[in-house]
Every structure is written in C-alpha cells, then in structure tokens.
Amino acid sequence: MDFGPPLRDIGCFAVVARHLSFSRAAADLGVSQPAASQAVGRLERALGVRLFERTSREVRLSPAGKALLPYAEALLESAAAFSAEAKRLAAPAGTAVRLAYPPVAGGLAARIARRMARRDPPAEVELRPAGRAAAVAALAEGEVTAAILAAPFPRELTTAVRFHVPVAHLAVPAEDPLAELPRLRPERLARHRVLMPRERPPGGMWARLAALVGPHLQHVVADEIDDFAAALDLVAAGIGLLPTPLPVVTSVRRDDVAFVPLDAGGLRLTYALAWRGGTLPAGSATPGLMALVRTAQECLWTR
C-alpha cells in the first residue's frame, strides 16, 4: 500500500510556500537550507510535478504548487489534530478538573483554563462561577476539584497560591455629589449608607471597613457579597455605596455608577486556591490538581 510522501517533506513544502524563501523556511524549521531544498526536491520527485519556480532572485509557487498547497495544509492540520487527540487519550486519568470561582476572580479563572488547555498533555478545566458558600459546599460534596475562595479559609481545606485584590474605590450613584470628588475618606461618608455583608471575619477587609464607617452607616444586603458587579445595581438604585475591588473597577462601565478612589488605609481582599486533602505533593493529589496549582501560580507570576 502506497501511503504517499512523508509528512515531513509535505510540511517543509508548506513552510517554504509560506515564506517563499528556502533560507527563511529552513530557519523556521530549525534545519539547514540544503536540507529544506532536499525535502522539497524529494517531494517533487515523488509527486512528479514542480512545486516552485526558482530563479537566482526569487522563489514562486508553480501552478501545481498553488493547486496542491491547500491540500498540503489540510493534511498537516489533520495530522496535528490526530496527534493532539492521541495525547488527550493518552493523558492519565483524572487530568480534567472542575474549578469554582467568585465572579471577581473570573479573569484569573479564564487565564487558568486557557493555559491548562495549552499544557502538555492538555487538561480540560470546567469553570463554575460560585459564591463562597456554594463553592465550599461543592468542595465538601466532591463536585469540584478546587475553588478560588476568599479568606478566611475553612480549616478542613488546603490552600495555596494566595493573592490579594485591592479594594481602593467606592461605587457611588453617578448623580450623587460624591461622584465629583477626587478622593473619599471614611469620615466623608456621614449620612451615606455603605453596603455590607453580614459575615465579616475578624481582621478581614469587611471588618476593618465596618470599624471605620461605624454601625449606623452599614446596610447589610446579604450574608456575603460575592458578585460585586451585580451589587452595583443596588448602588445605582441609591440603596447604598459599595467598596469595589480593582478588577470590577477596571472592567465594568456603567453610566449610572461612578468609582471614586477611597482612602481607607489599603483595604484588600485575600483569595487562595483551595481543595480538600493534604498539601502538595501528595499521593492523593491527582495530576489535574497538581497541574492546576502550577498553572495558577504561573498566571499570577506573569500577569
């Protein structure tokens, strides 16, 4: 059975056709120029046609080369897809992971998923947006592999890859006089209610802010505030002002809400990747979980 010319020679033809230069194609392929010329020559002899018209000054595709190039590219794409699928099938069981995350960490979760898909072998990440309570419950039930959680972290969970999100702005209604100020301090919030969660762990951002504004200015809206972008609806409705993390400030644009810098002593939310089980490396850790931790670290280091 004749399987045709080698893929290596077809690949060389495609790269030369892309550059219209044997020297640049050789550099791209990491081979010498004579080796690239020999590969194209072998392919031409095997096919019985000339693929390029060569002169001392230029290289051009021949009519046959132009006609055959789309077939060569399709063949190379199929071969690459064949290899990628083989790698996926050969990957150890358990590399697929499910990651729960709060909306404020959506950008990080997306970067993790993209980078995991490019790993060798690739790993599929199923993203599940979830508030803190839902994420902790999903971890307890084994519904997710790991979760990005805000501090404080449950004692039964292992955490790694801790990072901080600055909370240096206050969301105010766009028509409120506060929106015109260049900067706000907590003492300027007299007669304004600040949206607060019921859960305020000691030492955390919400507890610090509550101490600054005083109890008469607090308006409790939920046990926890996980979705800051959705809570802006309450700001626009005039129900209260919202301390807002930097990712929301830089990504959300609304005509009815303004973000005013808040001078409150470096408020921040602390997050970490959390999972059930021991610290890494451990025999119980799946390859997918170990890859997830490494990938999350890489995403934070290179952002």
Buried (B, 14 or more C-beta within 10 A) or exposed (E): EEEEBEBEBBBBBBBBBEBEBBBBBBBBBEBEBEEBBBBBEBBBEBBEBBBBEBEEEEBEBBEBBEEBBEEBBEBBEEEEEEEEEEEBEEBEEEBBBBBBBBBBBBBBBBBBBEBBEEBEBBBBBEBBBBBBEBBBBBBEEEBBBBBBBBBEBEEEBBBBBEBEBBBBBBBBBEEBEBBEBEEBEBEBBEEBBBBBBEBBEEEBBBEBBBEBBEEEBBBBBBEBBBBBBEBBEBBBEEBBBBBBBBBBBEEBEBEEBBBBEBEBEEBBBBBBBBBBBEEBEEEEBBBBBBBBBBBBBBBBEEE
